[in-house]
Amino acid sequence: MENNIKQKMEILTEQEINILKLILMGYTTTQIGKMLYISQHTVKVHVSAILRKLEARNRAHAAFIALDKGIINLKSLHI
């Protein structure tokens, strides 16, 4: 699974990474949509793609994987 996740990390789009960062910062689907000027439906489509690519069970698990595997660095979040 380790190599599989590393391969899949490389195919996350820039938008998916941006959404993962916002999830890590605690934003809701509605808030993410407004911040990125996209619909809630589009956010959900991106989240589904993230979950599939990272083989995550839910948003929290995806956030954990993103931090654990270095997809996202906490210093890059501007919290």
N, CA, C and O atoms as a Tinker XYZ file with bonds, in Angstrom:
   316  protein
     1  N      0.820000   -1.197000    0.000000    73     2
     2  CA     0.000000    0.000000    0.000000    64     1     3
     3  C      0.863000    1.260000    0.000000    63     2     4     5
     4  O      0.483000    2.260000   -0.609000    81     3
     5  N      2.010000    1.233000    0.666000    73     3     6
     6  CA     2.889000    2.397000    0.771000    64     5     7
     7  C      3.265000    2.932000   -0.608000    63     6     8     9
     8  O      3.079000    4.118000   -0.880000    81     7
     9  N      3.791000    2.076000   -1.478000    73     7    10
    10  CA     4.169000    2.511000   -2.821000    64     9    11
    11  C      2.962000    2.950000   -3.616000    63    10    12    13
    12  O      3.033000    3.899000   -4.397000    81    11
    13  N      1.850000    2.259000   -3.419000    73    11    14
    14  CA     0.620000    2.599000   -4.119000    64    13    15
    15  C      0.186000    4.031000   -3.784000    63    14    16    17
    16  O     -0.191000    4.788000   -4.678000    81    15
    17  N      0.236000    4.400000   -2.514000    73    15    18
    18  CA    -0.146000    5.753000   -2.108000    64    17    19
    19  C      0.833000    6.767000   -2.680000    63    18    20    21
    20  O      0.412000    7.828000   -3.140000    81    19
    21  N      2.124000    6.470000   -2.665000    73    19    22
    22  CA     3.119000    7.400000   -3.214000    64    21    23
    23  C      2.848000    7.661000   -4.688000    63    22    24    25
    24  O      2.953000    8.800000   -5.144000    81    23
    25  N      2.501000    6.625000   -5.433000    73    23    26
    26  CA     2.190000    6.795000   -6.846000    64    25    27
    27  C      0.945000    7.658000   -7.017000    63    26    28    29
    28  O      0.900000    8.523000   -7.892000    81    27
    29  N     -0.053000    7.425000   -6.191000    73    27    30
    30  CA    -1.304000    8.154000   -6.314000    64    29    31
    31  C     -1.155000    9.605000   -5.868000    63    30    32    33
    32  O     -1.859000   10.481000   -6.370000    81    31
    33  N     -0.238000    9.870000   -4.922000    73    31    34
    34  CA     0.004000   11.238000   -4.483000    64    33    35
    35  C      0.413000   12.098000   -5.668000    63    34    36    37
    36  O      0.026000   13.262000   -5.774000    81    35
    37  N      1.191000   11.512000   -6.545000    73    35    38
    38  CA     1.726000   12.256000   -7.673000    64    37    39
    39  C      0.644000   12.664000   -8.666000    63    38    40    41
    40  O      0.861000   13.555000   -9.486000    81    39
    41  N     -0.517000   12.021000   -8.599000    73    39    42
    42  CA    -1.556000   12.384000   -9.554000    64    41    43
    43  C     -2.650000   13.249000   -8.942000    63    42    44    45
    44  O     -3.661000   13.521000   -9.589000    81    43
    45  N     -2.453000   13.690000   -7.682000    73    43    46
    46  CA    -3.392000   14.656000   -7.125000    64    45    47
    47  C     -3.214000   15.966000   -7.889000    63    46    48    49
    48  O     -2.094000   16.419000   -8.123000    81    47
    49  N     -4.323000   16.552000   -8.265000    73    47    50
    50  CA    -4.249000   17.830000   -8.979000    64    49    51
    51  C     -3.958000   18.954000   -8.003000    63    50    52    53
    52  O     -4.080000   18.784000   -6.790000    81    51
    53  N     -3.576000   20.086000   -8.532000    73    51    54
    54  CA    -3.328000   21.269000   -7.698000    64    53    55
    55  C     -4.593000   21.640000   -6.924000    63    54    56    57
    56  O     -4.526000   21.997000   -5.748000    81    55
    57  N     -5.741000   21.555000   -7.589000    73    55    58
    58  CA    -7.011000   21.868000   -6.927000    64    57    59
    59  C     -7.306000   20.895000   -5.787000    63    58    60    61
    60  O     -7.787000   21.301000   -4.729000    81    59
    61  N     -7.018000   19.620000   -6.001000    73    59    62
    62  CA    -7.240000   18.630000   -4.954000    64    61    63
    63  C     -6.335000   18.900000   -3.752000    63    62    64    65
    64  O     -6.765000   18.759000   -2.607000    81    63
    65  N     -5.106000   19.281000   -4.005000    73    63    66
    66  CA    -4.198000   19.615000   -2.912000    64    65    67
    67  C     -4.686000   20.853000   -2.171000    63    66    68    69
    68  O     -4.630000   20.904000   -0.943000    81    67
    69  N     -5.164000   21.850000   -2.907000    73    67    70
    70  CA    -5.712000   23.047000   -2.263000    64    69    71
    71  C     -6.903000   22.688000   -1.378000    63    70    72    73
    72  O     -7.033000   23.206000   -0.268000    81    71
    73  N     -7.759000   21.817000   -1.858000    73    71    74
    74  CA    -8.928000   21.392000   -1.077000    64    73    75
    75  C     -8.489000   20.610000    0.155000    63    74    76    77
    76  O     -9.056000   20.792000    1.233000    81    75
    77  N     -7.492000   19.745000    0.014000    73    75    78
    78  CA    -6.968000   19.013000    1.163000    64    77    79
    79  C     -6.441000   19.977000    2.225000    63    78    80    81
    80  O     -6.667000   19.771000    3.418000    81    79
    81  N     -5.748000   21.018000    1.801000    73    79    82
    82  CA    -5.247000   22.020000    2.750000    64    81    83
    83  C     -6.403000   22.678000    3.491000    63    82    84    85
    84  O     -6.331000   22.876000    4.704000    81    83
    85  N     -7.452000   23.013000    2.780000    73    83    86
    86  CA    -8.597000   23.660000    3.418000    64    85    87
    87  C     -9.321000   22.703000    4.360000    63    86    88    89
    88  O     -9.808000   23.118000    5.412000    81    87
    89  N     -9.392000   21.441000    3.994000    73    87    90
    90  CA    -9.965000   20.435000    4.890000    64    89    91
    91  C     -9.147000   20.375000    6.178000    63    90    92    93
    92  O     -9.706000   20.337000    7.274000    81    91
    93  N     -7.818000   20.366000    6.040000    73    91    94
    94  CA    -6.942000   20.334000    7.204000    64    93    95
    95  C     -7.139000   21.558000    8.093000    63    94    96    97
    96  O     -6.948000   21.486000    9.307000    81    95
    97  N     -7.518000   22.667000    7.496000    73    95    98
    98  CA    -7.729000   23.897000    8.254000    64    97    99
    99  C     -9.125000   23.959000    8.863000    63    98   100   101
   100  O     -9.465000   24.915000    9.560000    81    99
   101  N     -9.935000   22.928000    8.595000    73    99   102
   102  CA   -11.232000   22.816000    9.245000    64   101   103
   103  C    -12.405000   23.417000    8.502000    63   102   104   105
   104  O    -13.488000   23.557000    9.070000    81   103
   105  N    -12.214000   23.773000    7.256000    73   103   106
   106  CA   -13.305000   24.371000    6.482000    64   105   107
   107  C    -14.298000   23.318000    6.005000    63   106   108   109
   108  O    -13.934000   22.176000    5.726000    81   107
   109  N    -15.547000   23.725000    5.920000    73   107   110
   110  CA   -16.616000   22.850000    5.434000    64   109   111
   111  C    -16.652000   22.864000    3.913000    63   110   112   113
   112  O    -15.991000   23.678000    3.268000    81   111
   113  N    -17.430000   21.955000    3.357000    73   111   114
   114  CA   -17.618000   21.913000    1.903000    64   113   115
   115  C    -18.150000   23.242000    1.388000    63   114   116   117
   116  O    -17.676000   23.751000    0.373000    81   115
   117  N    -19.124000   23.802000    2.078000    73   115   118
   118  CA   -19.706000   25.083000    1.667000    64   117   119
   119  C    -18.656000   26.184000    1.691000    63   118   120   121
   120  O    -18.550000   26.966000    0.746000    81   119
   121  N    -17.885000   26.246000    2.764000    73   119   122
   122  CA   -16.858000   27.277000    2.885000    64   121   123
   123  C    -15.776000   27.117000    1.819000    63   122   124   125
   124  O    -15.322000   28.102000    1.237000    81   123
   125  N    -15.372000   25.890000    1.570000    73   123   126
   126  CA   -14.354000   25.625000    0.545000    64   125   127
   127  C    -14.861000   26.077000   -0.819000    63   126   128   129
   128  O    -14.129000   26.712000   -1.578000    81   127
   129  N    -16.106000   25.752000   -1.129000    73   127   130
   130  CA   -16.686000   26.170000   -2.401000    64   129   131
   131  C    -16.661000   27.684000   -2.568000    63   130   132   133
   132  O    -16.290000   28.193000   -3.625000    81   131
   133  N    -17.052000   28.390000   -1.534000    73   131   134
   134  CA   -17.060000   29.859000   -1.605000    64   133   135
   135  C    -15.651000   30.415000   -1.751000    63   134   136   137
   136  O    -15.434000   31.362000   -2.507000    81   135
   137  N    -14.700000   29.842000   -1.042000    73   135   138
   138  CA   -13.318000   30.329000   -1.094000    64   137   139
   139  C    -12.679000   30.097000   -2.458000    63   138   140   141
   140  O    -11.886000   30.913000   -2.926000    81   139
   141  N    -13.027000   28.986000   -3.087000    73   139   142
   142  CA   -12.420000   28.635000   -4.376000    64   141   143
   143  C    -13.308000   28.989000   -5.573000    63   142   144   145
   144  O    -12.964000   28.715000   -6.723000    81   143
   145  N    -14.459000   29.604000   -5.275000    73   143   146
   146  CA   -15.408000   30.005000   -6.328000    64   145   147
   147  C    -15.871000   28.825000   -7.175000    63   146   148   149
   148  O    -15.959000   28.904000   -8.400000    81   147
   149  N    -16.165000   27.723000   -6.476000    73   147   150
   150  CA   -16.711000   26.544000   -7.139000    64   149   151
   151  C    -17.937000   26.081000   -6.353000    63   150   152   153
   152  O    -18.114000   26.464000   -5.197000    81   151
   153  N    -18.769000   25.271000   -6.969000    73   151   154
   154  CA   -19.991000   24.813000   -6.304000    64   153   155
   155  C    -19.668000   23.757000   -5.250000    63   154   156   157
   156  O    -18.604000   23.137000   -5.271000    81   155
   157  N    -20.611000   23.568000   -4.329000    73   155   158
   158  CA   -20.471000   22.518000   -3.329000    64   157   159
   159  C    -20.351000   21.154000   -4.007000    63   158   160   161
   160  O    -19.587000   20.293000   -3.571000    81   159
   161  N    -21.113000   20.976000   -5.068000    73   159   162
   162  CA   -21.057000   19.713000   -5.807000    64   161   163
   163  C    -19.643000   19.470000   -6.337000    63   162   164   165
   164  O    -19.128000   18.356000   -6.248000    81   163
   165  N    -19.020000   20.507000   -6.885000    73   163   166
   166  CA   -17.664000   20.366000   -7.421000    64   165   167
   167  C    -16.678000   20.038000   -6.311000    63   166   168   169
   168  O    -15.777000   19.222000   -6.505000    81   167
   169  N    -16.837000   20.662000   -5.156000    73   167   170
   170  CA   -15.979000   20.338000   -4.005000    64   169   171
   171  C    -16.139000   18.859000   -3.672000    63   170   172   173
   172  O    -15.147000   18.160000   -3.466000    81   171
   173  N    -17.375000   18.378000   -3.619000    73   171   174
   174  CA   -17.628000   16.973000   -3.288000    64   173   175
   175  C    -17.004000   16.029000   -4.311000    63   174   176   177
   176  O    -16.505000   14.962000   -3.953000    81   175
   177  N    -17.033000   16.420000   -5.576000    73   175   178
   178  CA   -16.406000   15.606000   -6.625000    64   177   179
   179  C    -14.897000   15.519000   -6.379000    63   178   180   181
   180  O    -14.301000   14.447000   -6.482000    81   179
   181  N    -14.293000   16.665000   -6.052000    73   179   182
   182  CA   -12.854000   16.676000   -5.767000    64   181   183
   183  C    -12.536000   15.843000   -4.529000    63   182   184   185
   184  O    -11.567000   15.084000   -4.528000    81   183
   185  N    -13.338000   15.976000   -3.478000    73   183   186
   186  CA   -13.108000   15.208000   -2.254000    64   185   187
   187  C    -13.219000   13.715000   -2.549000    63   186   188   189
   188  O    -12.415000   12.925000   -2.053000    81   187
   189  N    -14.196000   13.325000   -3.342000    73   187   190
   190  CA   -14.333000   11.906000   -3.716000    64   189   191
   191  C    -13.098000   11.415000   -4.453000    63   190   192   193
   192  O    -12.637000   10.297000   -4.222000    81   191
   193  N    -12.562000   12.245000   -5.338000    73   191   194
   194  CA   -11.353000   11.876000   -6.084000    64   193   195
   195  C    -10.164000   11.737000   -5.131000    63   194   196   197
   196  O     -9.361000   10.814000   -5.268000    81   195
   197  N    -10.053000   12.649000   -4.173000    73   195   198
   198  CA    -8.973000   12.597000   -3.178000    64   197   199
   199  C     -9.065000   11.301000   -2.376000    63   198   200   201
   200  O     -8.068000   10.603000   -2.194000    81   199
   201  N    -10.262000   10.988000   -1.901000    73   199   202
   202  CA   -10.450000    9.773000   -1.109000    64   201   203
   203  C    -10.073000    8.529000   -1.910000    63   202   204   205
   204  O     -9.422000    7.618000   -1.398000    81   203
   205  N    -10.490000    8.509000   -3.167000    73   203   206
   206  CA   -10.190000    7.356000   -4.026000    64   205   207
   207  C     -8.684000    7.240000   -4.269000    63   206   208   209
   208  O     -8.114000    6.157000   -4.138000    81   207
   209  N     -8.049000    8.344000   -4.619000    73   207   210
   210  CA    -6.629000    8.322000   -4.950000    64   209   211
   211  C     -5.755000    7.971000   -3.749000    63   210   212   213
   212  O     -4.738000    7.293000   -3.894000    81   211
   213  N     -6.151000    8.432000   -2.569000    73   211   214
   214  CA    -5.354000    8.168000   -1.378000    64   213   215
   215  C     -5.814000    6.916000   -0.634000    63   214   216   217
   216  O     -5.232000    6.534000    0.382000    81   215
   217  N     -6.866000    6.284000   -1.155000    73   215   218
   218  CA    -7.454000    5.105000   -0.519000    64   217   219
   219  C     -7.826000    5.414000    0.931000    63   218   220   221
   220  O     -7.600000    4.612000    1.836000    81   219
   221  N     -8.402000    6.598000    1.121000    73   219   222
   222  CA    -8.805000    7.061000    2.449000    64   221   223
   223  C    -10.268000    6.716000    2.701000    63   222   224   225
   224  O    -11.075000    6.657000    1.774000    81   223
   225  N    -10.590000    6.493000    3.956000    73   223   226
   226  CA   -11.964000    6.137000    4.343000    64   225   227
   227  C    -12.869000    7.361000    4.466000    63   226   228   229
   228  O    -14.080000    7.267000    4.266000    81   227
   229  N    -12.277000    8.503000    4.796000    73   227   230
   230  CA   -13.064000    9.727000    4.976000    64   229   231
   231  C    -12.126000   10.928000    4.902000    63   230   232   233
   232  O    -10.920000   10.779000    4.703000    81   231
   233  N    -12.703000   12.126000    5.065000    73   231   234
   234  CA   -11.900000   13.354000    4.957000    64   233   235
   235  C    -10.781000   13.409000    5.998000    63   234   236   237
   236  O     -9.661000   13.815000    5.688000    81   235
   237  N    -11.084000   13.001000    7.223000    73   235   238
   238  CA   -10.075000   13.024000    8.280000    64   237   239
   239  C     -8.920000   12.079000    7.948000    63   238   240   241
   240  O     -7.753000   12.411000    8.158000    81   239
   241  N     -9.258000   10.906000    7.430000    73   239   242
   242  CA    -8.228000    9.944000    7.051000    64   241   243
   243  C     -7.386000   10.496000    5.896000    63   242   244   245
   244  O     -6.168000   10.322000    5.884000    81   243
   245  N     -8.014000   11.146000    4.945000    73   243   246
   246  CA    -7.283000   11.764000    3.829000    64   245   247
   247  C     -6.333000   12.837000    4.345000    63   246   248   249
   248  O     -5.196000   12.936000    3.885000    81   247
   249  N     -6.796000   13.636000    5.295000    73   247   250
   250  CA    -5.956000   14.683000    5.875000    64   249   251
   251  C     -4.753000   14.059000    6.578000    63   250   252   253
   252  O     -3.629000   14.544000    6.443000    81   251
   253  N     -4.991000   12.986000    7.329000    73   251   254
   254  CA    -3.904000   12.298000    8.013000    64   253   255
   255  C     -2.882000   11.769000    7.004000    63   254   256   257
   256  O     -1.678000   11.954000    7.180000    81   255
   257  N     -3.361000   11.119000    5.961000    73   255   258
   258  CA    -2.461000   10.568000    4.934000    64   257   259
   259  C     -1.654000   11.697000    4.294000    63   258   260   261
   260  O     -0.450000   11.557000    4.077000    81   259
   261  N     -2.315000   12.812000    3.993000    73   259   262
   262  CA    -1.632000   13.946000    3.359000    64   261   263
   263  C     -0.490000   14.464000    4.221000    63   262   264   265
   264  O      0.575000   14.801000    3.705000    81   263
   265  N     -0.705000   14.530000    5.521000    73   263   266
   266  CA     0.356000   14.976000    6.434000    64   265   267
   267  C      1.423000   13.897000    6.599000    63   266   268   269
   268  O      2.619000   14.181000    6.542000    81   267
   269  N      0.983000   12.675000    6.801000    73   267   270
   270  CA     1.901000   11.569000    7.050000    64   269   271
   271  C      2.834000   11.309000    5.874000    63   270   272   273
   272  O      4.007000   10.990000    6.067000    81   271
   273  N      2.322000   11.443000    4.672000    73   271   274
   274  CA     3.102000   11.136000    3.473000    64   273   275
   275  C      3.785000   12.362000    2.880000    63   274   276   277
   276  O      4.446000   12.265000    1.845000    81   275
   277  N      3.631000   13.514000    3.526000    73   275   278
   278  CA     4.322000   14.714000    3.066000    64   277   279
   279  C      3.679000   15.396000    1.875000    63   278   280   281
   280  O      4.313000   16.224000    1.221000    81   279
   281  N      2.430000   15.063000    1.582000    73   279   282
   282  CA     1.729000   15.744000    0.487000    64   281   283
   283  C      1.526000   17.200000    0.871000    63   282   284   285
   284  O      1.627000   18.100000    0.037000    81   283
   285  N      1.240000   17.413000    2.142000    73   283   286
   286  CA     1.022000   18.751000    2.680000    64   285   287
   287  C      1.901000   18.923000    3.908000    63   286   288   289
   288  O      2.001000   18.032000    4.752000    81   287
   289  N      2.536000   20.087000    3.990000    73   287   290
   290  CA     3.360000   20.435000    5.122000    64   289   291
   291  C      2.577000   21.413000    5.988000    63   290   292   293
   292  O      2.016000   22.379000    5.471000    81   291
   293  N      2.531000   21.181000    7.287000    73   291   294
   294  CA     1.780000   22.070000    8.177000    64   293   295
   295  C      2.230000   23.532000    8.052000    63   294   296   297
   296  O      1.411000   24.439000    8.197000    81   295
   297  N      3.493000   23.764000    7.790000    73   295   298
   298  CA     3.999000   25.137000    7.661000    64   297   299
   299  C      3.394000   25.861000    6.460000    63   298   300   301
   300  O      3.388000   27.091000    6.411000    81   299
   301  N      2.890000   25.102000    5.500000    73   299   302
   302  CA     2.332000   25.716000    4.285000    64   301   303
   303  C      0.874000   26.138000    4.460000    63   302   304   305
   304  O      0.282000   26.705000    3.542000    81   303
   305  N      0.289000   25.870000    5.630000    73   303   306
   306  CA    -1.143000   26.118000    5.813000    64   305   307
   307  C     -1.500000   27.540000    6.221000    63   306   308   309
   308  O     -2.653000   27.943000    6.070000    81   307
   309  N     -0.563000   28.300000    6.724000    73   307   310
   310  CA    -0.825000   29.692000    7.141000    64   309   311
   311  C     -1.947000   29.777000    8.159000    63   310   312   313
   312  O     -2.876000   30.569000    8.002000    81   311
   313  N     -1.866000   28.979000    9.183000    73   311   314
   314  CA    -2.905000   28.983000   10.219000    64   313   315
   315  C     -2.592000   30.076000   11.222000    63   314   316
   316  O     -3.336000   30.262000   12.185000    81   315
